[in-house]
Amino acid sequence: MHGSRGSGSGAVTRSTLRQQIADALRDEVLGGRLQPGQEFTVKEIAEQYGVSATPVREALVDLSAQGLLEADHHRGFRVHEYSAADFRGMVEARGLVIEGMFLALDAGRHTSQNLADPRITAAVAGVRRRGEEAQRAAAAGDLTVLIGYDLRFWRELSALFGNPYLADFLNRLRVQTWVCLVQHLRRLTDLRGHLWSGHTELVDALYQRDTTTARAILDEYNTHSVALIERLAAAG
């Protein structure tokens, strides 16, 4: 019995380490420290983080499944290189997921039934604070800070719609789109004025159940983002 409990604890520890390594590598890619097309091996990453090969291999497989890395059985792994066409596809997929949330709101499900609930009010206020921080980072051209707050903003906003599977899927899509974006945005020396910052307007519209305005805000966001990436890709 004691041996079984020890084995379970080891599995939990390895699983936690696997997630920590995956998160750290994802941040390396988002931060531009791991460049598109850059190759590395399990051994190199294990030595970098001072851990065994098993959780590293598992973390790299996870990131490959999410589309952030490409696996080469003979040479290890490399950071996936995204094109402007990839970005357009991601934006389209992301829009379909978000539209599902809007339809739920239009139909009177989830958030719209509970706006008077103090817990919902507090949660919305928290999401709005994330939006304010994201807007400040966008205005300052601070891409790293913006990415962190933007991901938290959307994760917490989507959680308000009561479907954790949909929220998790949207978060994965947003991580992918950011990985694609940073591969192009890092070429700009000054990002002030280039980054979208309509977070608070969006959450305010959704809190008022004004999905018409929310859709218009997101349409502007998507048009702006796609045009920016296509321009950078063409110049690159």
C-alpha positions in Angstrom: 0.0 0.0 0.0 2.8 2.4 0.9 4.6 1.6 -2.4 1.5 2.3 -4.4 1.1 5.7 -2.8 4.8 6.6 -3.5 4.4 5.6 -7.1 1.3 7.8 -7.5 3.1 10.8 -5.9 5.9 10.3 -8.4 3.5 10.3 -11.3 1.9 13.6 -10.0 5.3 15.2 -9.6 6.4 14.2 -13.1 3.1 15.4 -14.5 3.5 18.8 -12.8 7.1 19.0 -14.0 5.9 18.2 -17.5 3.4 21.1 -17.4 6.0 23.5 -16.0 8.4 22.7 -18.7 5.7 23.0 -21.4 4.7 26.4 -19.9 8.3 27.6 -19.8 9.0 26.6 -23.4 5.8 28.2 -24.6 6.9 31.4 -22.9 10.3 31.1 -24.6 8.6 30.9 -28.0 6.2 33.8 -27.2 9.1 35.8 -25.9 11.1 35.3 -29.1 13.9 33.5 -27.3 13.1 30.4 -29.3 13.0 31.5 -32.9 10.8 30.1 -35.8 12.6 27.1 -37.3 15.0 26.8 -34.4 15.9 23.1 -33.7 16.7 21.5 -30.4 16.8 18.1 -28.8 15.3 16.6 -25.7 18.8 16.3 -24.2 19.5 20.0 -24.8 16.3 21.1 -23.1 16.8 18.6 -20.2 20.3 20.0 -19.6 19.0 23.6 -19.8 16.4 23.0 -17.1 18.4 20.5 -15.1 15.8 17.7 -15.3 15.5 14.2 -16.7 14.6 13.5 -20.3 11.2 11.9 -19.6 9.1 15.0 -18.6 10.9 17.1 -21.2 10.0 14.6 -24.0 6.4 14.6 -22.7 6.3 18.4 -22.6 7.6 18.7 -26.2 5.1 16.2 -27.4 2.3 18.2 -25.8 3.5 21.4 -27.5 3.8 19.6 -30.8 0.1 18.5 -30.4 -0.8 22.1 -29.9 0.9 23.1 -33.1 3.7 25.1 -31.5 6.5 22.7 -32.3 7.3 20.2 -35.1 8.7 16.8 -34.2 11.5 15.3 -36.3 12.3 11.8 -35.2 15.9 12.0 -36.4 16.8 15.6 -35.4 14.5 16.4 -32.4 12.1 19.3 -32.4 11.9 22.7 -34.0 9.7 25.8 -33.5 6.8 25.8 -36.0 7.0 28.6 -38.6 3.6 30.2 -39.4 2.6 32.1 -42.5 0.0 34.8 -43.0 -2.3 32.2 -44.4 -2.0 30.2 -41.2 -2.9 33.3 -39.2 -6.0 33.9 -41.3 -7.1 30.3 -40.6 -6.6 30.7 -36.9 -8.5 33.9 -36.8 -11.4 32.2 -38.7 -11.4 29.3 -36.2 -11.2 31.6 -33.3 -14.1 33.6 -34.6 -16.3 30.6 -34.9 -15.6 29.6 -31.2 -16.4 33.2 -30.0 -19.5 33.3 -32.1 -20.8 30.3 -30.3 -20.4 32.2 -27.0 -22.3 35.2 -28.5 -25.1 32.9 -29.7 -25.4 31.5 -26.1 -25.6 35.0 -24.8 -28.3 35.9 -27.4 -30.3 32.9 -26.5 -30.3 33.9 -22.8 -28.0 31.2 -21.5 -25.1 31.4 -19.0 -23.9 34.9 -18.1 -27.1 36.7 -19.3 -29.2 35.0 -16.6 -26.9 35.9 -13.7 -25.9 39.5 -14.2 -27.4 40.5 -10.9 -25.3 37.8 -9.1 -22.5 39.6 -7.1 -20.1 36.8 -8.0 -20.7 37.4 -11.7 -20.3 41.2 -11.2 -17.0 40.6 -9.4 -15.8 38.2 -12.1 -16.7 40.7 -14.8 -14.8 43.4 -12.9 -11.8 41.2 -12.8 -11.9 40.5 -16.5 -12.2 44.3 -17.1 -9.1 44.9 -15.0 -7.2 42.4 -17.1 -8.4 44.3 -20.2 -7.2 47.6 -18.7 -3.7 46.2 -18.1 -3.7 44.8 -21.7 -4.7 48.2 -23.1 -1.9 49.9 -21.1 0.6 47.4 -22.4 -0.6 47.8 -26.0 -0.4 51.6 -25.8 3.2 51.2 -24.5 4.1 48.7 -27.2 5.1 46.2 -24.5 4.4 42.9 -26.4 5.4 40.5 -23.6 3.2 42.1 -21.0 0.3 42.4 -23.5 0.4 38.7 -24.3 0.2 37.7 -20.7 -2.7 40.0 -19.9 -4.5 39.2 -23.2 -4.4 35.5 -22.6 -5.7 35.9 -19.0 -8.4 38.3 -20.3 -9.7 35.9 -22.8 -9.4 32.9 -20.5 -11.4 34.6 -17.7 -13.9 36.1 -20.2 -14.6 32.8 -21.8 -15.0 31.1 -18.4 -18.0 33.4 -17.7 -19.9 31.5 -20.4 -19.9 28.3 -18.3 -18.4 25.9 -20.8 -14.9 24.9 -19.7 -14.2 22.8 -22.9 -15.0 25.8 -25.1 -12.9 28.1 -22.9 -9.9 25.7 -23.0 -10.2 25.3 -26.8 -10.3 29.1 -27.2 -7.2 29.5 -25.0 -5.3 27.0 -27.2 -6.3 28.9 -30.3 -5.2 32.2 -28.8 -1.8 30.8 -27.7 -1.3 29.6 -31.3 -2.3 33.0 -32.8 0.1 34.8 -30.5 2.9 32.4 -31.4 2.2 33.2 -35.1 1.9 37.0 -34.3 5.1 37.3 -32.4 7.1 35.7 -35.3 6.1 38.8 -37.3 5.7 41.5 -34.7 9.2 41.0 -33.4 10.4 42.6 -36.6 9.0 46.0 -35.5 11.3 48.1 -33.3 8.4 50.2 -31.9 5.0 48.5 -31.5 3.2 51.6 -30.1 0.1 52.2 -32.2 0.2 48.8 -33.9 -1.4 46.6 -31.2 -5.1 46.2 -30.7 -6.5 47.5 -27.4 -10.3 47.2 -27.4 -10.5 44.9 -24.5 -12.6 47.0 -22.1 -15.0 48.1 -24.8 -15.6 44.4 -25.6 -16.2 43.3 -22.0 -18.5 46.3 -21.4 -20.6 45.4 -24.5 -20.9 41.8 -23.5 -21.9 42.8 -19.9 -24.7 44.8 -21.4 -25.6 41.9 -23.6 -24.9 44.0 -26.7 -23.6 41.3 -29.0 -24.1 43.5 -32.0 -21.5 46.0 -30.7 -19.3 43.1 -29.5 -19.3 41.5 -33.0 -18.3 44.9 -34.5 -15.4 45.3 -32.1 -14.2 41.8 -32.9 -14.6 42.3 -36.6 -12.4 45.5 -36.3 -9.9 43.5 -34.2 -9.6 40.7 -36.7 -9.4 43.0 -39.8 -6.7 45.0 -38.1 -4.7 41.9 -37.0 -4.8 40.2 -40.4 -3.9 43.3 -42.3 -0.9 43.9 -40.0 0.4 40.4 -40.3 -0.1 40.4 -44.1 1.8 43.7 -44.4 4.7 42.4 -42.2 4.8 39.1 -44.0 5.0 40.8 -47.4 7.8 43.1 -46.2 9.7 40.3 -44.5 
